[in-house]
Amino acid sequence: MNTYDLKGKVAVVTGAMRGIGKGIALLLARNGARVVVTDIDKASCEQVVKEIEKAGGTGVAFKLDVTNEQEIQDVVKSVHAQFGRIDILVNNAGIFIQEELDGMDAAKIDKELGVNLRGTLLCTKSVLPIMKQQHYGKIVNLASIAGFVGFEVASVYSATKGAIVNLTRELALELGKYGINVNAVAPGVIETPMTDGLLEDKNVAAALLSKIPYGRTGKPEDIANGVGFLVSDDSSYITGHTLVIDGGWLTM
Ligand SMILES: NC(=O)c1ccc[n+]([C@@H]2O[C@H](COP(=O)([O-])OP(=O)(O)OC[C@H]3O[C@@H](n4cnc5c(N)ncnc54)[C@H](O)[C@@H]3O)[C@@H](O)[C@H]2O)c1
């Protein structure tokens, strides 16, 4: 079903070979965008592109590690050369390390900060010259409910997601005059490879479910639907906002 008119738009999605990122890539393509599917494994991105094409959409796959600035710049350059524009960036790539802080060495801390926060900064920075020149751009960052409330034993993750909420507000302020909207979505517990381990444990799953008034965990499509709205022109007067999509977790 086409909900939003994204025809002709070019969208780059990071971390899109699986999980929420894949759900977002499929939804944007279904709504008419030409989708650049990026992640650390190109072959898996190509599989997503195959799904997009099978459904009648247009996609292209690139290997893109969001911690590698040169690779980001090369991908952005190639996409711009191929399509002539970049309208949408979804900063979805992320990692979740559930460990007590005093058990994490500096390298592990740097890794999580590097993907979740530095990666978002670098990817955003790399598309700005193009979006400014177009005087048009839609950026959506993946935050988390962990950016608003504590999530057990995930201090670095929570710190990065809180930072994403604030970065989203700051960039909205900085980029509004260039016609660029910057928003975020904050998922609750969504069924993806990131949460597989948690949800496999029946006790943990029951404890998580008890915090969700809606009575179920989320699907990647639940998040993709929010992103679809935020990157469409239906949201053109919304910027700096974080849309919480959590089945009600934060209401408790
Ligand atoms: N699943 C949830 O419950 C949940 C909740 C809140 C927020 N989120 C956020 O949603 C986003 C997507 O999470 P998901 O649940 O789909 O997780 P996932 O682990 O299934 O997918 C994350 C993707 O990011 C990619 N990635 C990791 N490091 C990367 C790097 N250096 N460069 C490029 N890509 C990289 C992975 O390869 C993977 O495809 C993340 O930012 C995550 O923090 C997820």
The ligand as an SDF file (V2000), in Angstrom:
LIG
                    3D

 44 48  0  0  0  0  0  0  0  0999 V2000
   15.2110   -3.5160   18.1210 N   0  0  0  0  0  0  0  0  0  0  0  0
   14.8690   -2.6770   19.0890 C   0  0  0  0  0  0  0  0  0  0  0  0
   14.1390   -3.0460   20.0350 O   0  0  0  0  0  0  0  0  0  0  0  0
   15.3370   -1.2410   19.0710 C   0  0  0  0  0  0  0  0  0  0  0  0
   14.8410   -0.3880   20.0460 C   0  0  0  0  0  0  0  0  0  0  0  0
   15.2310    0.9340   20.0600 C   0  0  0  0  0  0  0  0  0  0  0  0
   16.1070    1.4080   19.1060 C   0  0  0  0  0  0  0  0  0  0  0  0
   16.5880    0.5640   18.1550 N   0  0  0  0  0  0  0  0  0  0  0  0
   17.5190    1.1150   17.1630 C   0  0  0  0  0  0  0  0  0  0  0  0
   17.0800    0.8270   15.8630 O   0  0  0  0  0  0  0  0  0  0  0  0
   18.2180    0.7150   15.0020 C   0  0  0  0  0  0  0  0  0  0  0  0
   18.1250   -0.6000   14.2410 C   0  0  0  0  0  0  0  0  0  0  0  0
   18.1810   -1.6630   15.1820 O   0  0  0  0  0  0  0  0  0  0  0  0
   17.6960   -3.1550   14.8940 P   0  0  0  0  0  0  0  0  0  0  0  0
   16.8800   -3.5590   16.0310 O   0  0  0  0  0  0  0  0  0  0  0  0
   17.1910   -3.2740   13.5240 O   0  0  0  0  0  0  0  0  0  0  0  0
   19.1090   -3.8980   15.0680 O   0  0  0  0  0  0  0  0  0  0  0  0
   19.8400   -4.9720   14.1480 P   0  0  0  0  0  0  0  0  0  0  0  0
   21.0190   -5.3770   14.9410 O   0  0  0  0  0  0  0  0  0  0  0  0
   18.9030   -5.9690   13.6620 O   0  0  0  0  0  0  0  0  0  0  0  0
   20.2780   -4.0620   12.9180 O   0  0  0  0  0  0  0  0  0  0  0  0
   21.2620   -3.0710   13.0570 C   0  0  0  0  0  0  0  0  0  0  0  0
   21.9730   -2.9610   11.7280 C   0  0  0  0  0  0  0  0  0  0  0  0
   23.0410   -2.0070   11.8940 O   0  0  0  0  0  0  0  0  0  0  0  0
   24.1500   -2.5310   11.2030 C   0  0  0  0  0  0  0  0  0  0  0  0
   25.4080   -1.9880   11.6960 N   0  0  0  0  0  0  0  0  0  0  0  0
   26.0650   -2.2900   12.8410 C   0  0  0  0  0  0  0  0  0  0  0  0
   27.2560   -1.6530   12.8590 N   0  0  0  0  0  0  0  0  0  0  0  0
   27.3260   -0.9370   11.7140 C   0  0  0  0  0  0  0  0  0  0  0  0
   28.3030   -0.0920   11.1580 C   0  0  0  0  0  0  0  0  0  0  0  0
   29.4660    0.1440   11.7790 N   0  0  0  0  0  0  0  0  0  0  0  0
   28.0590    0.4840    9.9680 N   0  0  0  0  0  0  0  0  0  0  0  0
   26.8910    0.2390    9.3140 C   0  0  0  0  0  0  0  0  0  0  0  0
   25.9360   -0.5650    9.7780 N   0  0  0  0  0  0  0  0  0  0  0  0
   26.1610   -1.1530   10.9680 C   0  0  0  0  0  0  0  0  0  0  0  0
   24.0930   -4.0350   11.4320 C   0  0  0  0  0  0  0  0  0  0  0  0
   24.8830   -4.7260   10.4730 O   0  0  0  0  0  0  0  0  0  0  0  0
   22.6140   -4.2870   11.3040 C   0  0  0  0  0  0  0  0  0  0  0  0
   22.2200   -4.6110    9.9930 O   0  0  0  0  0  0  0  0  0  0  0  0
   19.4360    0.8510   15.8780 C   0  0  0  0  0  0  0  0  0  0  0  0
   19.9140    2.1740   15.8510 O   0  0  0  0  0  0  0  0  0  0  0  0
   18.9070    0.5250   17.2570 C   0  0  0  0  0  0  0  0  0  0  0  0
   19.6760    1.0990   18.2810 O   0  0  0  0  0  0  0  0  0  0  0  0
   16.2330   -0.7570   18.1180 C   0  0  0  0  0  0  0  0  0  0  0  0
  1  2  1  0
  2  3  2  0
  2  4  1  0
  4  5  1  0
  4 44  2  0
  5  6  2  0
  6  7  1  0
  7  8  2  0
  8  9  1  0
  8 44  1  0
  9 10  1  0
  9 42  1  0
 10 11  1  0
 11 12  1  0
 11 40  1  0
 12 13  1  0
 13 14  1  0
 14 15  2  0
 14 16  1  0
 14 17  1  0
 17 18  1  0
 18 19  2  0
 18 20  1  0
 18 21  1  0
 21 22  1  0
 22 23  1  0
 23 24  1  0
 23 38  1  0
 24 25  1  0
 25 26  1  0
 25 36  1  0
 26 27  1  0
 26 35  1  0
 27 28  2  0
 28 29  1  0
 29 30  1  0
 29 35  2  0
 30 31  1  0
 30 32  2  0
 32 33  1  0
 33 34  2  0
 34 35  1  0
 36 37  1  0
 36 38  1  0
 38 39  1  0
 40 41  1  0
 40 42  1  0
 42 43  1  0
M  CHG  2   8   1  16  -1
M  END
$$$$
